[in-house]
Amino acid sequence: MDESRDPPPTRRLSADEVAVLRLLAEGEAIGLVSRRLGLSERTVRRKVRNACAKLDCDSTIEAVVWAVRNQLF
């Protein structure tokens, strides 16, 4: 597959995935993120996993660092 035609990772992330990464970057725990966004903790974890997959990251921390370095928020 021609990767040059794929949209950049920032365009592939959903608004919820970005919101979750932003709150995690601010130091919020999964439980508080879920309450602030009105999502279950399971959904928040799934959004983190999806963001990691889209960004080709191996961990939540790596995804948060990527988002901060790329000025996603």
C-alpha positions, -999 to +999 in steps of 0.1 A: +000+000+000+013+035-008+017+052+026+022+086+009-015+086+002-025+079+038-037+109+058-014+121+085-020+105+119-035+137+133-063+135+108-069+098+115-075+104+153-111+110+163-120+140+184-126+117+214-091+101+210-075+136+210-096+146+240-085+115+259-048+120+251-051+157+261-065+149+295-039+121+301-012+146+291-026+169+318-020+141+343-056+129+347-062+093+356-084+071+334-113+072+360-113+110+359-110+111+321-140+088+318-161+110+342-151+143+325-159+130+290-190+110+301-175+077+288-169+044+306-134+036+317-135+007+292-143+031+264-115+054+274-090+025+274-103+015+240-098+050+227-063+050+240-056+016+223-071+029+190-050+061+192-019+040+199-026+018+169-032+047+146+000+065+158+020+032+158+028+037+195+035+009+219+022+026+250-001+053+263+029+074+274+044+072+239+010+083+224+008+112+248+044+123+241+037+120+203+006+142+207+024+168+227+054+169+204+032+173+174+011+200+191-022+182+189-036+203+217 
